[in-house]
């Protein structure tokens, strides 16, 4: 992505699904990092942890897991809208290209994510892109 992007989900039902999915993914990442640490696979753990830090799963400042998020390509990080506004990084939310997902788009995204996760977990060489 080359431009600042905001992702907002207005539908309350989809917000709940989105937040629950975030929680599940966060728990899975933390559990896997713990397993890698116990097995002495520091390099793999660090790679997974760095990917988690850069992900949309949480705000990089306040660690919010339920807020609408803004992506800043300059830092390759996601921040919640309120943190970005407080710091003056965004002033006019209307001028930022927004991604508002319909139910069909969310369903398509989840199916694609499931396929990606299935391919990644089936790999045996432990090299992640």
N, C-alpha and C positions, 0 to 999 in steps of 0.2 A: 504494500500500500504506500502511495506517495503523499496522500493528503490526510489531514486529521479526519477521523471518522467517529461518529457517535452512534451507538446502538441503544435504542430505546424499545422496550416492549410495553405497550400500553394495556393490553388485555390482562386482567388480573389472574385469570386461569393460566395463561401462558407464562406470566411472571412467576407463579408458584412452581410450575414445571421447570422453568429455567433455573430458579434458585435451588430446587431440589437436585437437579442434575449437576449444578456446580458443587453442591455439598458432597454428592457421591464421588465425583471426579477428584475433589480435594482429598477425601478420605482414602481413595485408591492410591493417589500419588504419595501421600504421607506413609501409608502402609508399605508401599513398594520401596520407598526411600529407606525406611527402617529395615526392611529385609536385606536390601543391598548393603547397608551399613554393617549389619550383623555378619553377612557373608564376606565382608572385606572387599567389596567391589566399589571402592571409593570413586573411581572414574565414572562408572555408570551412574552411581548415585548423584554425583555432581552434575552430570549432563541432564538427568531427569529433573533435578532441583532447579537448575538454571532455566529449563524450559517452563517449569511451573511458575517461577518468578516472573517471566515475561508473558505469561498467559493472561487471558481475560477472566480467569477464575476469581481474581480478587483485585482490589485497587492497590496499586503499588505504594500508596502513602498511608491511607487509613485502614487498609486491609478489609474494607467492606466487601461482602460477598453477595449483596442483594441490590446494589445500586446499578443504575444505567451507567455505561462505561464509554470513555472516549479514548481512542487510540492516537498516540503521537509517534509518527514514524521517525522523528528526530532521535527519540530515546528508545524506540522499539518497545514501548511499554503502554499498558492500559491503566487509566486512572478513572475514578468515579467522577461524574459531572460536577458534583459539589466541590471536590478537591481542586479540580481544574479551574472552576470559576473563582474559588477563594484565592488562588495564586495568580489570577489574571491571565491565564493561558487561553481561556475562551471568554469572550464577552457577550457575543451575540449567538446564542444557541441556534437561532433560526438560520444563520448563514452557514452552518456546518452541514455537509451532506449527511443525511440520516438514513439509517437502514431500519425500516420498520417491516418486520417479518409477519407474513400471514400464517395461518395454521398450516397450510400446504407447504409453505417454505420451511417452517420449523420441522415438519414431519420429514421433508426431503433432507434437511440438514442432519437430523438425528439418524436417519437411515444411512447417510453417507458416513457419519461419524462411527456408527456401528461397524461398517465395512472397514474403515481405516483401522479401528482398534482391533478388529479380528485379524487383520493382516499383520499388525505390529506384534500382537501377542503370540502369533504362530511362528514368528521368526526364531531361529535357533542360533544365529550368529551374534546376537546381542549388539548389533550396530544399528543405531537409530538415526534416521535422517533429520 
